[in-house]
Amino acid sequence: MLRVSVAVLMSAFVCGGMCAQENPAANIQTNHAVTEADGTVRMQRVVPLPKGLSPEAKAWLSRPAGDADVPQTLEQRRTMLDKSQAQHRDVLLKMFEVTVRDSTVAGVPVREVLPKEMKHPDRVLICLHGGGFNADSGSYSESIPVAAMTGSRIVSVLYRMAPEHPFPAGVDDVVAVYRELLKKYRPQHIAIFGSSAGAGLTMQAAVRIKQLKLPMPAALGPFSVPAAMDDGGDSRSLYNTDGLRGYVPVPNNATPNPYVGSTDPRNPVLSPLYADLKGMPPALFLTSERDLLLSSTTMLHRAYLRAGSDGRLVVFEALPHCFWNNASLPETREAWTYMADFFNKQLAHP
């Protein structure tokens, strides 16, 4: 059986002498948990891979991984992700017939993705890439499949990022692009979507659009979304961007967030969990069981429902954060289908 062993916030009595061994996790055979007076839980768990995953997903999740903290400068991170996006682009252009070109909208740099078969020339989808608000981890990988599968133009916004440009610079860029697109497209034929930081920016921009009393877009796609900048929920303590694999830092709310800057973390635009979500466009929330933003995504979905707005939630089993950027997984094709079907349905209204 494929198995994953994990020790999260492992207490001293559990670690004991094993910590000095070459692979202490290999000796973890039982589950332990200790709850402290303040509610902090220190635990170890043995977590087998679910049987229902595709063979491709099982192989992907079974790759060897250590749990050492490997610091990375912002420059190194941006270089790595730019290279990764170029690789994603090349793979996806072999899978989907689209044209990608760099352009500007309202003075903001964008990547336009145009499907070979433009089924819906009267529609446009605004894609907001992930990358922690400080790098680009999705301008190609999050836009190309959706453009091809919806038959619609995608405008992937290369918004300003932290730390050079903290909140609300990115939101301002998205709103500027949206205003410009409203000159050509009816709001009923516009959707905004993104993954991770891009999902957060999707909701931030929607809240700001509502505040400005602009016509609301027809649909939102917050795929693995940060709901608030002051609390990430349980999943931030359990997972990193690769799920249970690798280094998971102990949460530290005292560490400044360059994207937040001097803004109150509970600002309703910055943290949509605290916004008035009544009357928001229909939204599709996507996440997975080993997603560091699982808690955040489900919290925001519940807030959506409490406000009486139309929110749908899909949770995939055992997969990590934004797994749909791995084009080799059958589960990724399933996720892309949910995205495309949702947008096609919501933007079909006259």
ZIVEN-V975201 format. One record per residue. RES is the residue in three letters. PHI is phi as a letter, one per 30 degrees, with the letter a starting at -180 (* if undefined). OMEGA is omega as a letter, one per 30 degrees, with the letter a starting at -180 (* if undefined). Layout:
{{RES/PHI/OMEGA} {RES/PHI/OMEGA}}
This chain:
{{MET/*/l} {LEU/d/a} {ARG/b/l} {VAL/b/l} {SER/c/a} {VAL/b/l} {ALA/b/a} {VAL/c/a} {LEU/h/a} {MET/d/a} {SER/d/a} {ALA/d/a} {PHE/d/l} {VAL/d/a} {CYS/d/l} {GLY/h/a} {GLY/d/a} {MET/d/a} {CYS/d/a} {ALA/d/a} {GLN/d/a} {GLU/d/a} {ASN/b/a} {PRO/d/a} {ALA/d/a} {ALA/d/a} {ASN/d/a} {ILE/d/a} {GLN/b/a} {THR/b/l} {ASN/c/l} {HIS/b/l} {ALA/a/l} {VAL/b/l} {THR/c/a} {GLU/d/a} {ALA/d/a} {ASP/d/l} {GLY/j/l} {THR/d/l} {VAL/c/l} {ARG/c/a} {MET/b/l} {GLN/b/a} {ARG/b/l} {VAL/c/a} {VAL/b/l} {PRO/d/l} {LEU/d/l} {PRO/d/a} {LYS/d/a} {GLY/d/l} {LEU/d/l} {SER/d/l} {PRO/e/l} {GLU/d/l} {ALA/d/l} {LYS/d/l} {ALA/d/l} {TRP/d/a} {LEU/d/a} {SER/c/l} {ARG/d/l} {PRO/e/l} {ALA/a/l} {GLY/c/a} {ASP/b/l} {ALA/d/l} {ASP/d/l} {VAL/c/a} {PRO/d/a} {GLN/b/l} {THR/d/l} {LEU/d/l} {GLU/d/l} {GLN/d/a} {ARG/d/a} {ARG/d/l} {THR/d/a} {MET/d/a} {LEU/d/l} {ASP/d/l} {LYS/d/l} {SER/d/l} {GLN/d/l} {ALA/d/l} {GLN/d/l} {HIS/e/l} {ARG/e/a} {ASP/d/l} {VAL/d/a} {LEU/d/l} {LEU/d/l} {LYS/d/a} {MET/c/a} {PHE/b/l} {GLU/d/l} {VAL/b/l} {THR/c/l} {VAL/c/l} {ARG/b/l} {ASP/d/a} {SER/a/l} {THR/b/l} {VAL/b/a} {ALA/h/l} {GLY/i/a} {VAL/c/l} {PRO/d/a} {VAL/b/l} {ARG/c/l} {GLU/c/l} {VAL/c/a} {LEU/c/l} {PRO/d/l} {LYS/e/l} {GLU/c/a} {MET/d/a} {LYS/d/a} {HIS/b/a} {PRO/d/a} {ASP/d/a} {ARG/c/l} {VAL/b/l} {LEU/c/l} {ILE/c/l} {CYS/c/l} {LEU/c/a} {HIS/d/l} {GLY/d/l} {GLY/k/l} {GLY/i/a} {PHE/i/a} {ASN/b/l} {ALA/a/a} {ASP/c/l} {SER/c/a} {GLY/a/a} {SER/d/l} {TYR/c/a} {SER/d/a} {GLU/c/a} {SER/c/a} {ILE/d/a} {PRO/d/a} {VAL/d/l} {ALA/e/a} {ALA/d/a} {MET/d/l} {THR/c/a} {GLY/i/a} {SER/b/l} {ARG/d/l} {ILE/c/l} {VAL/c/a} {SER/c/a} {VAL/d/l} {LEU/c/a} {TYR/d/l} {ARG/d/a} {MET/b/l} {ALA/d/g} {PRO/d/a} {GLU/d/a} {HIS/b/l} {PRO/d/l} {PHE/e/g} {PRO/c/a} {ALA/e/a} {GLY/d/l} {VAL/d/l} {ASP/e/l} {ASP/d/a} {VAL/d/l} {VAL/d/l} {ALA/d/l} {VAL/d/a} {TYR/d/l} {ARG/e/a} {GLU/d/a} {LEU/d/l} {LEU/d/l} {LYS/d/a} {LYS/c/a} {TYR/c/l} {ARG/d/a} {PRO/e/l} {GLN/d/a} {HIS/c/l} {ILE/b/l} {ALA/b/l} {ILE/b/l} {PHE/a/l} {GLY/a/l} {SER/c/l} {SER/i/l} {ALA/e/l} {GLY/d/l} {ALA/d/l} {GLY/d/l} {LEU/d/l} {THR/e/a} {MET/d/l} {GLN/d/l} {ALA/d/l} {ALA/d/l} {VAL/d/a} {ARG/d/l} {ILE/e/l} {LYS/d/l} {GLN/e/a} {LEU/d/l} {LYS/i/l} {LEU/d/l} {PRO/e/a} {MET/d/l} {PRO/d/a} {ALA/d/a} {ALA/a/l} {LEU/b/l} {GLY/b/l} {PRO/d/a} {PHE/c/a} {SER/i/a} {VAL/c/l} {PRO/d/a} {ALA/d/a} {ALA/a/a} {MET/c/a} {ASP/c/a} {ASP/a/l} {GLY/c/l} {GLY/i/a} {ASP/e/a} {SER/d/l} {ARG/d/l} {SER/d/a} {LEU/c/a} {TYR/b/l} {ASN/c/a} {THR/d/l} {ASP/c/l} {GLY/i/a} {LEU/d/a} {ARG/d/l} {GLY/i/a} {TYR/d/l} {VAL/b/a} {PRO/d/l} {VAL/d/a} {PRO/e/l} {ASN/b/a} {ASN/d/a} {ALA/d/a} {THR/d/a} {PRO/d/l} {ASN/c/a} {PRO/e/l} {TYR/d/a} {VAL/d/a} {GLY/i/a} {SER/c/a} {THR/d/l} {ASP/d/a} {PRO/e/l} {ARG/c/l} {ASN/e/a} {PRO/d/l} {VAL/d/l} {LEU/d/a} {SER/b/a} {PRO/e/l} {LEU/e/a} {TYR/c/a} {ALA/d/l} {ASP/d/a} {LEU/c/l} {LYS/d/l} {GLY/i/l} {MET/d/l} {PRO/d/l} {PRO/e/a} {ALA/b/l} {LEU/c/l} {PHE/c/l} {LEU/c/l} {THR/a/a} {SER/a/a} {GLU/d/l} {ARG/c/l} {ASP/c/l} {LEU/d/l} {LEU/c/l} {LEU/e/a} {SER/e/a} {SER/d/a} {THR/d/a} {THR/d/l} {MET/d/a} {LEU/d/l} {HIS/d/l} {ARG/d/l} {ALA/d/l} {TYR/e/a} {LEU/d/l} {ARG/d/a} {ALA/d/l} {GLY/i/l} {SER/d/a} {ASP/d/l} {GLY/b/l} {ARG/c/a} {LEU/b/l} {VAL/b/l} {VAL/b/l} {PHE/d/a} {GLU/d/l} {ALA/i/a} {LEU/d/a} {PRO/d/a} {HIS/e/l} {CYS/h/l} {PHE/e/a} {TRP/d/l} {ASN/d/l} {ASN/c/a} {ALA/d/a} {SER/d/a} {LEU/c/l} {PRO/e/l} {GLU/d/l} {THR/d/l} {ARG/e/l} {GLU/d/l} {ALA/d/l} {TRP/e/a} {THR/d/l} {TYR/d/l} {MET/e/a} {ALA/d/a} {ASP/d/l} {PHE/d/a} {PHE/d/l} {ASN/d/a} {LYS/d/a} {GLN/d/a} {LEU/c/a} {ALA/d/a} {HIS/d/a} {PRO/d/*}}
